[in-house]
């Protein structure tokens, strides 16, 4: 077998591909180290067979722990292990349709096109228009706010209200669902178990988090943390923000319904107190699976429903265009659910952060 090695290629002749593979398991091919082969392009030719392979370098996995970790970082030094980092840049503003009348007023204030004696009048008019708009929101408008792409996520709230937070992973059955995040955090020195649906803040994160729709693995991870909290006496705080459980074929094969039912039964029997907070949209059994609590609270513009307005409209009126009517009939907003004694209270909080509002910071969003 003849072989030659150069800076650009390694060529082998007179041997079959299987011979080359067998010899490569030991010390390389014909005495040439595999490390050398990894840096070169090689080809194999025998008869009518031709095999060509080229090894290319790939980017190494970035380890989350920095070389020089800051021990005084907010949330504790273990925060460095979390891949969830604050945005370096402000999110792109998104204006909902019903907010557009306010944009013209805001632009006049910001650009200063009017005379200075009219600025105060414009600001007063703007604040009054903003108050009137958000005082008389329709149910479908609250649904749009609850789904706003710049709305603070579960981890945004957690890092704003806790002194320290350590994320816990895995369902101990071979999988860690990123759509549900669990962990232990401290508030005023007391430990709590936090469990919540996690949506993404951009398209890449949403794909990774499956748009906040958990699989059975996620609910079993939450169940494991509930048992852990009950054993150690940690109060449980859950944050609900999901359009519903992931309803693909694989999730059904893995027992999506059983996982949700198991969580419901278990939460009814835990000894520690449970508080659930709807921070966005709470959809169907996917929300109930971590929402059977002693107290159920809702953010001011959150919604809680058994079926989305679009799905309900498609079933009852055969068209999704009837979603505004369905949202009104479903009674899914915080004030309506408090009247029905389904929710126990409303937390004044985040409304929207389009071009007319800024994202709340830390305690403001909670």
Secondary structure, DSSP 8 states (H G I E B T S, - for coil): -EEEE-SSEEEEESS-HHHHHHHHTTT-BTTB-HHHHHTSEEEEEETTEEEEEE---------SS-TT--TT-TB-GGGGG-S----SS-------GGGHHHHHHHHHHHHT-S-HHHHHHHHHHHHHHHHHHHHS--HHHHHHHHT-TTS--HHHHHHHH-SEEEEE---SSS---TTEEEEEEEETTEEEEEEEE---SSHHHHHHTGGG---HHHHHHHHHHHHHHHHHT-EEEEEEEES----SHHHHHTTHHHHHHHHHHHHHH-SS-EEEEEEEEEEHHHHHTTT--SEEEEETT-EEESS-HHHHHHHHSSSGGGHHHHHHHHT-BHHHHHHTTSS-EEE------STTS----GGGG-
